[in-house]
Amino acid sequence: MLRTILVSALLAVASAVQAQTAPSPAELAAYRGLHRAAGQGDVAEIRRLAATGAALDGRDAHGRTPAHVAAFASQDEALRALAAAGADMNALEAQAYDVVTIAAVADDPGLMSLAIALGNDPGLTTSPWCGTALIAAAHLGHVEVVRRLIAAGAPLDHVNNLGWTALMEAVVLGDGGPDHRQVVRLLLEAGADRSIADRDGVTPLAHARARGYAEIARLLEKGR
């Protein structure tokens, strides 16, 4: 069954895309300076600290900059203030996540689009699996996030270190439901390469058929 044991093992590994380490309540309470202001959405304090020369890209114990903290806290205006002060919008924290990928996993399309508008490259290689925000969003079935990433020019056919593209993850890690079907449709309409197989030579179509995802299989069959 398409190397079921191997696929199951890879699923267990890849599911950790959801295991980004957001600041804990204890960490948020202990923060000082820009990290604290970012987590609280205190724009006035961000501007005050930036004007005094505070380190805009200082790191906490998990490599998070204030911008990462703002992203995890969904503090849009704090992120805007940090970017205006000159913060690095393409910084990666210790697990190699950027603001765009944090927002993509959180299914926060507004914050993600803001980050892109502020200079965060939507095509960065991110995560311990050397993937992209688009791969993460496709895996999770975040339709609007996928739509916006495609519109922003995110790479459609990036292959991560599991050997999977966004299209492959939408099939193999998806549930075959309406959200993942729409993600597959969006990727195909944008020109994603349906022929890119996994490391065992199994295509997205073969995986869809094996998993009984009839509607996704029909989408993948069109235009072959």
Sequence and secondary structure as in RCSB ss.txt:
>XXXX:A:sequence
MLRTILVSALLAVASAVQAQTAPSPAELAAYRGLHRAAGQGDVAEIRRLAATGAALDGRDAHGRTPAHVAAFASQ
DEALRALAAAGADMNALEAQAYDVVTIAAVADDPGLMSLAIALGNDPGLTTSPWCGTALIAAAHLGHVEVVRRLI
AAGAPLDHVNNLGWTALMEAVVLGDGGPDHRQVVRLLLEAGADRSIADRDGVTPLAHARARGYAEIARLLEKGR
>XXXX:A:secstr
  SHHHHHHHHHHHGGGG      HHHHHH  HHHHHHHHT HHHHHHHHHTT  TT   TTS  HHHHHHHTT 
HHHHHHHHHHT  TT   TTS  HHHHHHHTT HHHHHHHHHTT  TT  BTTTTB HHHHHHHHT HHHHHHHH
HTT  SS   TTS  HHHHHHHSS SSHHHHHHHHHHHHHT  TT   TTS  HHHHHHHTT HHHHHHHHTT 
